[in-house]
């Protein structure tokens, strides 16, 4: 046995009040918007990122493009159907290895499953993480095809660019 050796293990971290941005072309209009209220619950060991697991939730029902009618169309049954599926979720199944060091930004890859409108697909995305004072600042930007998730808005393009940011804090 390894008596007396302190083994690090993943600890619970959570984030509230994160944000998402998106950019999507509909016909000839480039639509940009924001989504407030992104949350995350993660089991994280800064010394061993490969052990990280968790869930990120994006409240699609909070989508804002600056035009109320366009927001309602995007949230409608044909597109996101937020009345039935108010959230998109990413279940994190792993990060590429490495360790977080105070004040340094680490680039890694998060692999998991993205669910939008009750359709789940595997997804790997680039992630930047910075450890500052016990908190972990997380950001990602990636593209995907909304039709892969049964999001079919008339005249929309076959890709959407999404950015997500949040700050994780250790929870008791």
C-alpha positions as CSV (number, residue, x, y, z in Angstrom):
1,X,0.0,0.0,0.0
2,X,1.0,3.6,-0.4
3,X,0.2,4.7,3.1
4,X,0.7,8.3,3.7
5,X,0.8,9.3,0.1
6,X,-1.8,11.9,-0.7
7,X,-3.4,11.1,-4.0
8,X,-5.2,13.9,-5.8
9,X,-8.6,13.2,-7.1
10,X,-11.1,15.2,-9.2
11,X,-13.1,17.7,-7.1
12,X,-16.5,19.2,-7.9
13,X,-16.4,22.6,-9.7
14,X,-19.4,24.6,-10.9
15,X,-20.1,27.7,-13.0
16,X,-23.1,29.9,-13.3
17,X,-23.6,33.0,-15.3
18,X,-21.5,31.9,-18.2
19,X,-22.3,33.1,-21.8
20,X,-22.5,31.7,-25.3
21,X,-22.3,33.6,-28.6
22,X,-23.3,32.3,-32.0
23,X,-23.1,33.3,-35.6
24,X,-25.3,31.8,-38.3
25,X,-26.2,32.8,-41.8
26,X,-29.9,32.8,-42.8
27,X,-30.4,33.6,-46.5
28,X,-28.2,36.6,-47.0
29,X,-28.2,37.8,-43.4
30,X,-25.4,37.0,-41.0
31,X,-27.2,36.5,-37.7
32,X,-25.3,37.0,-34.4
33,X,-26.5,36.5,-31.0
34,X,-25.9,35.8,-27.3
35,X,-27.2,33.4,-24.7
36,X,-26.8,34.2,-21.0
37,X,-27.0,31.8,-18.1
38,X,-24.6,29.1,-19.2
39,X,-23.9,26.7,-16.4
40,X,-21.4,23.8,-15.8
41,X,-20.8,21.1,-13.3
42,X,-17.4,19.4,-13.6
43,X,-15.3,16.9,-11.7
44,X,-11.8,18.4,-12.2
45,X,-8.3,17.7,-11.0
46,X,-6.1,20.6,-12.2
47,X,-3.1,18.2,-12.0
48,X,-4.7,15.6,-14.2
49,X,-7.1,16.9,-16.8
50,X,-7.6,13.5,-18.4
51,X,-9.8,12.6,-15.4
52,X,-12.2,15.5,-16.0
53,X,-15.9,14.7,-16.5
54,X,-18.9,17.1,-16.5
55,X,-21.8,18.8,-18.1
56,X,-22.3,22.2,-19.7
57,X,-25.8,23.5,-20.1
58,X,-26.7,26.3,-22.6
59,X,-30.3,27.7,-22.1
60,X,-31.4,28.1,-25.7
61,X,-34.6,29.7,-24.4
62,X,-32.5,32.7,-23.4
63,X,-31.3,33.2,-27.1
64,X,-31.1,36.9,-28.1
65,X,-30.3,38.3,-31.5
66,X,-31.4,41.9,-31.0
67,X,-34.7,41.3,-32.9
68,X,-37.6,39.8,-30.9
69,X,-39.4,38.3,-33.9
70,X,-36.2,36.6,-35.1
71,X,-35.6,35.3,-31.6
72,X,-39.1,33.8,-31.5
73,X,-38.6,32.2,-35.0
74,X,-35.3,30.7,-33.9
75,X,-36.9,29.3,-30.7
76,X,-39.9,28.0,-32.6
77,X,-40.9,24.5,-33.3
78,X,-39.3,24.4,-36.8
79,X,-35.9,25.5,-35.5
80,X,-34.8,25.0,-31.9
81,X,-38.3,24.2,-30.4
82,X,-37.3,25.6,-27.0
83,X,-40.8,25.1,-25.6
84,X,-40.0,21.3,-25.7
85,X,-36.2,21.5,-25.6
86,X,-35.1,24.6,-23.6
87,X,-31.4,23.6,-23.3
88,X,-28.5,22.3,-25.3
89,X,-26.1,20.2,-23.2
90,X,-22.6,19.0,-23.7
91,X,-21.6,16.0,-21.6
92,X,-17.9,16.1,-21.2
93,X,-16.4,12.6,-21.4
94,X,-12.7,13.7,-21.3
95,X,-10.0,16.2,-21.9
96,X,-6.7,15.6,-23.5
97,X,-4.1,15.3,-20.8
98,X,-2.1,18.0,-19.1
99,X,-2.2,20.1,-16.0
100,X,-3.4,23.5,-15.1
101,X,-0.7,25.8,-13.6
102,X,-1.6,29.1,-11.9
103,X,-1.7,32.0,-14.4
104,X,-1.0,29.9,-17.5
105,X,-3.4,29.1,-20.3
106,X,-3.6,25.5,-21.5
107,X,-5.0,24.5,-24.9
108,X,-6.7,21.1,-24.8
109,X,-9.5,19.2,-26.5
110,X,-12.8,18.4,-24.9
111,X,-14.5,15.2,-26.2
112,X,-18.1,14.3,-25.4
113,X,-21.7,14.3,-26.6
114,X,-23.7,17.4,-27.7
115,X,-27.5,17.3,-27.4
116,X,-29.7,19.8,-29.2
117,X,-33.4,19.3,-29.7
118,X,-33.2,15.7,-28.3
119,X,-30.6,14.6,-30.8
120,X,-27.2,13.6,-29.5
121,X,-24.0,13.5,-31.5
122,X,-20.3,13.0,-30.5
123,X,-18.3,16.2,-30.6
124,X,-14.7,17.2,-29.9
125,X,-13.9,20.9,-29.4
126,X,-10.9,23.0,-28.7
127,X,-10.8,24.4,-25.2
128,X,-8.6,27.0,-23.5
129,X,-8.4,26.9,-19.7
130,X,-6.6,29.3,-17.3
131,X,-6.2,28.7,-13.6
132,X,-6.4,32.0,-11.6
133,X,-6.7,32.0,-7.8
134,X,-8.4,28.6,-7.6
135,X,-10.9,29.4,-10.4
136,X,-10.7,28.0,-13.9
137,X,-11.6,30.3,-16.8
138,X,-12.8,28.2,-19.7
139,X,-13.5,29.2,-23.3
140,X,-14.2,27.4,-26.6
141,X,-15.2,28.2,-30.1
142,X,-16.4,25.6,-32.6
143,X,-18.7,25.0,-35.6
144,X,-21.3,22.4,-36.3
145,X,-24.1,21.7,-38.7
146,X,-27.5,22.5,-37.1
147,X,-29.3,20.0,-39.4
148,X,-27.4,17.2,-37.7
149,X,-29.5,18.0,-34.7
150,X,-32.8,18.4,-36.6
151,X,-32.6,22.2,-36.5
152,X,-34.0,23.2,-39.9
153,X,-34.7,26.9,-40.3
154,X,-35.8,27.8,-43.8
155,X,-32.9,29.4,-45.7
156,X,-30.3,28.7,-43.0
157,X,-26.7,27.7,-43.7
158,X,-25.2,24.4,-42.9
159,X,-23.0,25.7,-40.1
160,X,-23.2,27.7,-36.9
161,X,-20.2,29.1,-35.1
162,X,-20.6,28.9,-31.3
163,X,-18.4,30.4,-28.6
164,X,-18.9,29.5,-24.9
165,X,-17.2,31.0,-21.8
166,X,-17.6,30.4,-18.1
167,X,-15.5,30.4,-14.9
168,X,-15.4,27.3,-12.7
169,X,-15.1,27.6,-9.0
170,X,-14.5,24.7,-6.6
171,X,-17.7,23.7,-4.7
172,X,-17.8,22.3,-1.1
